[in-house]
Amino acid sequence: MYARVVRFTDVDPDHLAGRVEAASERPPVDIPAKSIQILHDPDQRTAVVIQLFESSDDMASSEAALEGMDPGDTPGTRASIDRCEIKAELGNR
């Protein structure tokens, strides 16, 4: 499993709420993600978006569409992107 983790700054809570509502009505872009998680810290005005993929090829095939997103369709200002292989998942099941 692979994860693309994007950190955003300057996140306006109202704008984020609108993006989340729009995403629930339609996928944000045509990507083969298994799941997408959106985390928000309103005190710091930051957000983290975690996109999970079955393979590195799926993650790579999504890159152009994700990089080409209109900045108005994102939670805030993109600060960083990490592309990771998930090595462990810990916790009670």
Buried (B, 14 or more C-beta within 10 A) or exposed (E): BBBBBBBBBEBEEEBBEEBBEEBEEEEBBEBEBEEBEBEBEEEEBBBBBBBBBEEEEBBEBBEEEBEEEEEEEBBBEBEEEEBEEEEEEEEEE
